[in-house]
Amino acid sequence: MTADIDSVVRSWEHPIETGEMPESGTEFDAIIVGGGPGGAAAAGYLAKSGSRVLMIEKEVWPRDKVCGDAVGGKSLSHVSELGVKADIEATPHFRVTGIVFSSPKGNTVRVPLPEEDVERMEAGYALPRAQFDSLLFDRCQALVRGAGGSIIQGGDVRTVLFDDGAGGEDPGEGSGDARHAAGIVVQIGGRKGEERTFYSRELVGAAGYRCPVARSVVESSYSEVMMDRDHYCGGYREYWRNVKGCEASVGDIEIHFVDSVIPGYFWLFPVSENVVNVGIGMVMGLLDKQKKKLKALQADVIANHPMFKDRFAEAELIPGSAKGWQLPFGSPRKKSSNQPRRSSMNGIRLVGDAASLIDPFSGEGVGNALVTGEMAARHIMEKRPFLEYQDEVWKVLGPELINSYRMQKLSRKSWLLNWFVGKAERKPVLQEMMTEMIASKEAQENLHSPWFMMKTLLF
């Protein structure tokens, strides 16, 4: 792919036609709140099964989503199944073939992705979320409408209803009350807009870290903490052109543990030929202790750090691209029996960011959103008890989220990063292990073994 991201007709910057709005009072097999990757996947899979779905997106396309923009290996089976892979490959994008890590001392190690995956074009992509989300939403909304469902853009969910007809609270497990969610109230057209009510026994919350369905489950129904600053990350992103080393449309993404940014990291993720996502992230509880905000920290790295100031000497910041956001990590909570936090109750399942499932080390969230979107749809189709969803989410994603949390905590120690990256730079077997840890769920289990890690690192 050689076309510059600005030199082609960019379909993702155009409105998406989603048909007429359903009448207030309409009942659906399932209601999906949120049109990002998790919500679109849940709606798409349900529609493919013949379910009549209502998908609600608060924004109106075209819309942006701030992110690191990587679409990793675990995403690609869902991207293919939902019919989006060819769409991605027909638009400007960056094909990821490896990951470069650097330590505070400046040591670097490249972790190549498996050659067979790269050859099959299954290793991964990086492309702006405004582009990816639009392509995915457009495909899935067509599936929804084709199955007799409906789409709402510009719909702000105001209230989650239960089967008593009131926006009340679920009494919790063990009460004997078998109520299920019965619908939502949506406000359309801004604060003074029209309100419409829609009904379903199955709701999926997929509207990101501020998801109203998640708030209804976590805060209103169970009086639990939704936002823990020790498990949330602050992120800041800019798009740049002409950054040295980021000119091609195939290659590596970069994660740098810069001394002035520890305990966070600085990244360079190319998203097409000569356009790169430049960002910085840090756990919010740790960011609270810093004197500088993320924007200032990033500006200092770009202007003054010896590894980057020359690379940015002739670079150009794309106007209007600077944005910050919050990432709810999937790191385990010590005081909660529901990990990483509650993600289901009668009639409701939360997916992706709404379920706090972003990888605590890499910051990647699209893959887990797609995985849980499919999982929620499958549980709805199979009419499985809601607690089984919570259990399966953690069974499938828990091991890697726990490992990533361990790696995140280790990455806060500059001396350990210097030692580890320096060791990996000189030791091919450690590079191979890192590749396997990224690509293989089976290999990730080795991180549970202290003896395996000691043997690999020391011998």
N, C-alpha and C positions, 0 to 999 in steps of 0.2 A: 504494500500500500504506500504509494508515494505522494498522494495528494495532500497538500497542506489543509489543516482542519478548517481554515477560513476560505478556501478557494473552491469549495463545492457547495451545491445546494444542500443545506443542512436541514433535513426533514425534521429532526428533533427540536428545531427552533420554531416549528409551525404548530398551530393548534391541532388538536386531535378531535375529530368528530366522533361523538359517543352516543348520538341518538337522543330521543326524547326522554325527559325525566319521568319516572313512574309516578302514578297518582299517590297522594298521601293515603295511608292505610293499607297499601299493598303488602302482601305476605310473601316471603321468599324462603327457599330451602336453607339458605345461609346468607348472612350479611358480613361483608369484609370491610373493615374500616382502615383505609390506607391503601394507596395505589403504588407504593414502592415495590422493591423486589419481593419481599415476603408476602405482602398483600396480593400483588399481581399473580404470584405463583399459586397461592392458595385458591384464588378465584379461577385461575386458568385450569388447575387440576380438577377442581369441582365441576367446572363447566364441561370439561372433557368427559366426565362421568355422567353428564346429563342433568346435573343439578341446576336449579334456577337460582342464580346468584345476584345479589346487589353488591356492587363494589363502589365505595365512596372515597373520593380523594379530596382533601381539603383545598389544595391548590388547583389552578387551572393550567393545563399545558399550553405553552412550554413553561417548565419550571425547573429550577436547579435543586440539587441536593449536595451539600458540602460533604466531601469524603476524600479519601486517598485515591480512589478511582480504580483500584485493582479488582479484577474479577478472577479469582483463583481457580485451581483445579476442581475443588469440590462443587463449584458452581456450574461447571460445564455440562454435566449430564442433564441438569435441569434446563439450562439454556438451550440445549439440543432438543430435549423432550417438548419444550414449549414453543419450539420453532423460531428461536431468536438467533441461533448461532450464525446462520447465513446472513442475517441482517447486519450483525456486528461486522462480519468479514467484508461486507459490501460498503462499509463506511470507514472513514479514517480511524485508526486505532493503533495501539502499540502491542506487539506480541512479546510476551515476557518469556525469556529463556533462562534467566538466572536472577539471583539476588546478591547484591554486594553489601557487606557489612563492614563498618569501620569502628575502631575503638577510639577512646579519647586521645590516645597517643598518636593516632594516625595510622595504625596497622590496619590492613584491609584483607578480607577474605571473600572470595566469590563462591557462592553456592550454586552450582548449575542445576537446573531442573532436569529430570530424567530425559535422556535423549529420545527414548521411544515416544514419550509424551509430546516433546517438541516436534518430532517428525510427524506425528498425527495431528498436530495443532491442538493438542489437549493440555498444554502446559499452563496457559493463562493469558489474559488480556489486561491492558490498562486503557481505559477510555473514560471521558468525563461522565459523571453520573447523570447529568442532564441528558446526555445522549443515550446511555445504557437504559436508564429508567423509562425514557420515552419509547424506545424500541420494544422493551418488554411489556410496558403498559399497553401499547397499541396492539400487540399480538394478543395479549390476554383479554383485553376488552372486546376484541372481535370474537374470541371464543365464548365469552360470557353472553354477548348479544346473540350469537348464533345458537345458543342453548336456551334462549328465551328470557335471559336475565337482563339487568339494567345497570347503567353506569351513571354516577353523579360526579361531576367535577364542581369544585367550589362549594362543597358541602361540609359544614362545620358541625361535627357531632356534639350536641349539647348535653344530652342525657342518655344514660343506659337504662332501659326499662326491664323490669322483671315480670313474671307472669301474674303478679297481682295488679299490674297496670301502673305501678308507681316506681319512681326511680329510687327504690329502697335499697337496703343492705342485705346481702346474703348472710345468714346466721352462721355459716361455717360448717366444717365437717362434724359429723356426729350428732347433729341436731334433730335428724329425722325429717327435716324439711327438704323435699326433692325439687324445689323450684328450679326452673331453667330460665335463662335470659329470654326475654320475649320481644325485644326490639330496641329501637333507638329513636331519638328525636334529633332531626338534622335541621340546622339553620342554613338557608341558602341565600346568598346575595348580601353578605355582610351583617353587621350588628343589627340593622333595622330590617333585615331580610325576612322572607317567609319561612315559617317552620313547617316541616312535614314529618310525619311519623311513619315508620316502617317496621314490620314485624318479622321475626324469625326465631326459632328455637336454638339456632346456632349462630354465634357471633365469633368473628376472628378479629383480634386487635392487632393491627399492623401499622400504626401511624407514628412510629418512631419513639424517641425518648419522652415525648410529651403526650403520648397516645391517650385519648380520653377513656378508652376501654380499659387500658392498663390501670389508669388512676382509679377507675370504678372498682376494679378487682383488688388491687393492692392496698390503696388508701381508704376508700369508702367502705368496701365490704369487709376487709379484714384489719383495718387500722394498722397496717404495717408500713415500714419505711420504703418509699419508692426510690428516693435518691440518696445514696450514701456517697459522700465525696471521696471516700477511700476506694470506691469502686466505679467512679466516673472519671472520664478523661476530658480535659479541655483540648480542643483541636483548632488549628488555624491553617488556612490554605490560601495560596496564591497560584495563578498560572503565569508562566514566564515563557518567552521565546528566546532563542539564540543562546541557551546555556551550553557551554562547552561540554562535550561528552554525551549530550542528549539530543543529537541531531537526527538520528536514524529512527525507523519505525519498528525495529526489532532489536532486542537486547535485554539489558538488565534493569531492574528497579534497584534503588539504593536506600539503605537505612543506615544512618550515621549517628553513633553515640558520641556527640560532641561535648567536650568538657564543660562548656558554658550552659549546656542544655540538660545535663544529667541533673535529676533523675527522669528525663524524658528523652526523646530522640527527634532528629531532623531527617526529613526524607526528600528524595527526588524520584518521582514516578513519571516518566515520560508517558504521554497519552496519545501522541501521534507524532508524525515527523516534525521535529523542531519545536514542539510544545510540551512543556513539562509541568506537572503538579508539584509544587514546592510547599512543604508544610512542616509543622512542628506540633508535637503532642506531649502532654504531661498529665499524670494523675492529679485530679483537682485538689485533693487533700494536700498534696505536695506542692502544687502550684500556689496554694494559699500562703506558703512560707517564702515564696520568691519575691524579690524586690521588683522585678520586671514582669510585664505581661508577655504573653506569647508573641504578639506582633513585634514588640521591641526586641525580644530575644532572637527572633528570626532575622530581623533587619541587621542585628549585630553580627550574626553568623555570616550572612551574605556579604556584608561590607568588609568584615575584618578577619574572618577565619582564614588561615593560610591554605586550607584545603579547597576553599570555595571562592575567595575573592577574585581570583583570576578567572575562574569558570563563569562568573557573573559579570566580568568587566564590560562586556559588550552586550549583555542580556537586556531584555526589555520586559517590564512587568505589564501584563495585559490589563488595561483599565477595567475597574469594576469587578475584578476576580477575587479580591481579598475578602474572605469571610471566615467567621469562627463558628464553632458548634460544640456540642457535647456528645460523648460516646459512652453509653452505659455498658460497662464491661461485664463479661460472664464469669468473673472471678468468684470463687466460692466464698460464701458468708459464714463466719463462724457461728453466729447466733441464730441462724435460720435452718429449719428442717427442710424447707423447700429451696432447692438450689437451681440457679444462683439466687433467684428469688421466686415468689409465687408466679406461675405462668398459666394457671387454669382454675376454673371453678365451674359449677354447673352451667353448661351452655356456652361457656366462653373459653377460648384458647388464645394465648398471646404468642406472637412470632417475632423473630428478628430483634431489632432494637427495643421494641415494646416489651420483650421478655428479658432484656438485659443480657444479650448474647454476643456482644462484640469480643473478639479475641483480645485478652489482656496484654499480650506481648506485641503482636503485629498490628493491632487496631483494625483488622479486616472484619467486616460484618456482613457483606453481601452473601457469602457462601452460607453462613448460618441462617440468614434470613430465608434463602431459597430452600434449604434443608427443612427448616421448621414450617415453612409455608406448605410444602408437600406433605409433611407429617400431619399438620392440622387438618388438611383436606382429607387425608386418608382416614384419620380418626373419625371425622364427621361422616364420611361415606360408610364406614364400618360400624357406626353408632357405638363407639367404644366409650366406657366411663371416663369422665373428665380427668380423674386422677392418673389414669394410665398415660395420658399425654404428658403430664408433668414428669412422670417417671421415665418415659422414653426419651424425652428431650435430654435429660441428664445422663441417661445411659449411653446415648449416642454421642453427645457433645461433651459430657463432663470430663472424661479422661484428658482430652486435648486442652480443654479450658483450664483444668487444674495444672497441667504441665506448663501452659503458657503463663499462668499466674506465677509459678515458681521462677520461670525465666524472667518475667517482669521484675520480680523482687531482686533477683541476682543482678539485673542490668542497672540497678540503682547504685552499685558499687563500682566506681571507676577502676580500681586496681584489678578487680576480678574480670571486668570487660577487657582491659589491656592484656591480662594474662591469657584469657580464653581466645581472643581473636588472634593474638600473637602465636599461640599454640596452633590454632587452626590454619593460620597462614603457612606454617611449615609442615603440617601433617596431613597428607592427602586422605588418610583413613578417617580423620575427624571431619573433613569436608564432605566425604561420602556419607558419614553419619548424619550431618546436618541436612544434606539433600534428602535422605530417607525420612528424617523427622518432619520435613516439610511435606513430602509426597506420600508417605505411607502411614496409615493409622496403626498398622501392626508394629512398625518400627517405633512409633511414638511410645508404645508401652514400655520400651527399654528405659525410658526416663524414670520409670518407677523404681528401677534397680540401682541403688547407690553403687554396688560393685561394678555394674556395667559402665557407669559413668566414670568411676575412678580408674578402671582399667583402660578405657578409651582415652582419657585425658592424660594420664600419667605415664603410660607405657608405650 
